[in-house]
Amino acid sequence: MVGLTILGILVLLAIFGPLICKFGYTDPDFTAINVAPNARHWFGTDGGGFDLFACVVHGLGRSLVIGLTYAILTTAISAIVGTAIAYARGWGEKIGMWLLDMLLVIPSFLLVAMVVRAASGTQGWLMLILGLTAFGWIGYARTLRTMALSLRERPSTWACPRSRSSFAT
């Protein structure tokens, strides 16, 4: 509950923070360069005169968008792929597991870093989501496959045995 409360506060700060800030994150204040926190600039300013509170609020919003989008996409992809492999039998299951195993040996961190580095400055965060999602679902898909296999092997509960009545006829 404490974590959920903190997340709620951060989401509210990301949404309403730009409304309570006097400066935009791209608007420098050349009269206040490298100033300490004060009533006008709550977190102070940097060497370019940019308000640090505005920059933190903007970064918080962007980080929340990246994290939530990554979590949703990764969950969806891993659930679809993991359960599809679990319910495929024979060659389909073997090929699916072989592909997952091959994807696990790829050095994903380096590839994500190269993809993000190659992206332009304004689209870098979208490429970060794409790069993280492209390699983040693989381990979760293996876990979900294992869980789906256990469900596949359970006896079916759809057909209920005929219940016996206490009244004999």
C-alpha angles and dihedrals in degrees: 000000000000091000092048090050092051091048090050091051091049092050091050090048091050092050101040100025095087089051094057096041117094093209135051120233090246097044112094121207103214091187090063112047117164094352123162121244112292141152093284098042107031096195095025126242136279131234092283094051095253116151107247095206090057091048092049093048092049092048091048092054093047092047092051091050091049094047097046094044091049092048094050095045094045092049093049096047095044092047093051096044096039096050093042091055092046094052095043111091132205118357094002092060093045093049092045092052091045090054091049091050091049092049091051093061094056111105093241097178092060093046092049090049091051093048093050092045091052092051122093120256097257096044097040094102092054090051089049090056090047093048095046092046093047091062105020099075098060100082092042090050090057091050093047090047090057091049092047090050090057089051092047092055096049117103113259117260095193095095108062117201114247108273117233118231121223088226112083115211 
